[in-house]
Every structure is written in C-alpha cells, then in structure tokens.
Amino acid sequence: MKKILVANRGEIAIRVMKTAKKMGIKTVAVFSTIDRNSPHVKFADEAVCIGEAPSNQSYLKGEKIIEVAKSLNVDGIHPGYGFLSENADFAELCEKNDVVFIGPRSKAIKIMGSKLAAKEAVKEYDIPMVPGIDEAITDVAKAKQIANDIGFPILIKASAGGGGKGMRIVEKERDLESQMNRAISEATSAFGDGSVFIEKYVGSPRHIEIQVMADSHGNILHFFERECSIQRRHQKVVEEAPSSVLSPELREKMGQAAIKVAKSCDYLGAGTVEFLLDADHNFYFLEMNTRLQVEHPVTEIIAGVDLVELQIRVARGEKLNIKQEDLKIQGHALELRVYAEDPLNDFLPSVGHLDVYQIPVGEGIRVDNGYEEGMDIPIYYDPMLSKLITFGKSREEAIMLMKKAITDYKVEGVETTLPFGKFVCEHEAFTSGNFDTHFVKQYYSPESLREDTEKEAKIAALIALKQYMVDQKMLRLPNH
C-alpha cells in the first residue's frame, strides 16, 4: 500500500495521516469548499476538492471519492468515523473498484448496522442479551403483551437507530401506545425505517465497550475495555480506559464475548463491541460499531498499540503479530471530547471564529486536533474541535493531569465543553468511580457549572488583589 486516501476531515483525518506517514505511505485528503484551508488539507501529500460545504454534496459522495482515488492511483481508502465509515454500499463500491476499504467487509457492516440482524447473528454464540423481543414490531397490542411479559420499565428502540433517536423509555402500560407511535415516527424521519423493537430497560447502566481487531487469517484480539458512561443526549463526552469497576475476571469474560461477536459476522479490522453493565455487574450485548471509534486513543495508550497501523496492516492482508497473552494494561488514560458547544445552554453548537486557540502540551498529554487559531467553525459538520487525552500511572494522576490540561487549553470566540470536562473531573461521583450513564442527568446543571466558574473567578480576583497590595507595598518601601 503506497498511497491512502482519507475520506474524512478534521482531527480524525490528520490522525490517520500521521500513522500513514510514519509507515512511509503517501496520503490524499479530500475536502469541501469550506474546508479548503483546513489543517487536514495542508497535512496531506495531495488534496482534492470534492464538492460544496454540505456533507451530502461532499464527504458523503462515495462515487466521487472513488473517482478521485482511481485518478490518483490510490491503493486504499480510510473512512475514519462518521460519514461513510459504516456505509456498506460504499465498502462494496470500493471492493468493486479494486480499492481496498480500510475497514470491515460490507457484509459485516450490513449485519451489525441493523440492531435486529446483529442480535440474530450473535444468538448462536451464547452472548448475554437484554431480555426482550428480537423482531420488529408495529402492533401495539402485541407490544403490550411483550412488555408485560418482560416487565416495565421497557425501552422502545429503532432497529436502524443510533445517537438516541427513536428511543423511548416507558414506565407504565398506559404510556406505551403514545410512546411507541412517537418512536416509530422519529425512526421513520431519521432513518427512513420505522421498525422498532422492545427490550427491558436496564436501570443505572454503565456503558462499557471492548476494542477488537481481526485479521484475515482467523486471529481476533481484544484490547480491553473503555468506560463511556459520561454522556449527554446518549452521546459520549468523557471516556477512559480501563474502567474502574471491572475485575480481571469480568474483563476477560467481556473480552471473550466481544471476540465471539466479531466471529459471528466474520469480522475484519478494527471494531468495537458495546455492552451495558447493570448495577449487579451483569453485562449485556448492545451493538457493534464497525469502524474506528472516536475514543480509540485511550485504548492505544493503555495497550501500547497504534490501532490505525494495525487497521492498515490487516487491510494489506498481514497477520496480526501480537498474541492476546502479550497484551497488558499499562496505566490509565482519560479522554475529553472538546466540542464547540455551550454547556450552559443545553450543549447547543456554538459556531464562530477561533480568536484564540492554544492547545496544551506536556508529558502525559495528547491532543488529537483538527483546528487552528483564526479558523471559523463551520455549521455543516459535527462541532468537535479536538480530543484532549491525558494518561498517568494511575486514574488519579490521569484526572489531575486532565484538570491541568483543561486550564492550559485556551479557546476564545466559541464556547466549548472544556468547563464541563473540568466539572466532571472535580465531581465526587466521577473521582470515586461510582457513576453510570445518568451522571449528567443526576449531577449536572448549567447552574452548578456557573457556580464553579464564579468561585474560580473570585479566587483569581483575590489572588490578583493580594499581589497588587504586595506590589504597592514594595513600591512604597524607601530606597536603601
């Protein structure tokens, strides 16, 4: 593989290119008109404009991307995450055009892309699942019967869904009909597919995922777990590895279950198997993400691997040269997704101009970044600026470093999730490790963040005042 096209933008495009360059592979960037001066464009060896700003006119145009790849003699396409990364048709299009898709085969993407098909595939492998029904349903009477069998509260979920869309928690039978209709209509408008299914609602769950990697020679490895329970709107904001609640036995059990999930769909490359962990430490298969995850750096750090390099090697047909028993957890890593969002205003996107943009540096700090000072944040894409990652010998050290790194991260012109990250790192529920996916709902409010910020401003003002008094006193001292 001599040349790779990265079908993405921002921090993930640069992240992939860094590894490609390290491996002596040339890189091609694609960009939309609004991204013409973006760092990922400058970082690549070659760059081609593929369309207008909206992603459906640029980054989602599979045919156009293949056309560019062929005209530049590209050997492989890395899709990053988002955009075309879980698009089975695009993977198939690459296969048809003799361009290597650096990801799983289209068949695996299809199976795991449908929650119902995924449940069907893993059925034979004896993997624990949340009690429920694994077929699409639209009949309310039937839904009532199922709900009563498994017991309320229940969760109605869109089969094609993701990102919390088409999802409804139902506490009582009388609310079932209205919530089901809402879930169906939401799923139809979001995914063009209204099929929903029902499962038991797991109260106080933790969201634990396992990183897997499979080669074409029958080897599948797991690289331990990531704890992803700190979420807003069903989307992760803070991730860490390892989790503070898994025993070595439970870790091994979940790791083996994840390997079985990968086997069930004849998986190739990097993937993530997501599980729910209930209050009694029972785990249930949730879904599989058939791509590189946003939060992959925390795994790279604790496992001592470069996941993108392994993806490329596997795509080239190489055999994984690591054995499961060689992998050991080293230290602790923490990641904060730095979004241009306003945590004081319901995490709404905060578009604008980066008047000041300075990223923290230092030992134990890694920033996967996609922006630079003076740039505008476009409204067309996900508002993630970067990922701030810290690592230390212990969880405490990683948290302490994260607080320092957040303070040293200077952004002016847009609001970001940095203050929210600080709030999490300072909260007793987080530092004690005793939290679940309801953390934001239970502990976070704009008021609490405002109080924190005001307290800090007061302390800073007092320190400044004290220093002023000392300076004035020095000035008044007579010269000797």
Secondary structure, DSSP 8 states (H G I E B T S, - for coil): --EEEE---HHHHHHHHHHHHHTT-EEEEEEEGGGTT-HHHHHSSEEEEEE-SSGGGTTT-HHHHHHHHHHTT--EEE--SSTTTT-HHHHHHHHHTT-EESS--HHHHHHHHSHHHHHHHHGGGT--B-SB--S-B--HHHHHHHHHHH-SSEEEEETT--TTTT-EEE-SGGGHHHHHHHHHHHHHHHHS---EEEEE--SS-EEEEEEEEE-TTS-EEEEEEEEEEEEETTEEEEEEES-SS--HHHHHHHHHHHHHHHHHTT--EEEEEEEEE-TTS-EEEEEEE-S--TTHHHHHHHHT--HHHHHHHHHTT------GGG----SEEEEEEEESEETTTTTEE---B-SEEE---STTEEEEE---TT-B--TTS--EEEEEEEEESSHHHHHHHHHHHHHH-EEESS--SHHHHHHHHH-HHHHTT---TTHHHHH--HHHHHHHHHHHHHHHHHHHHHHHHHHHHHHHS---
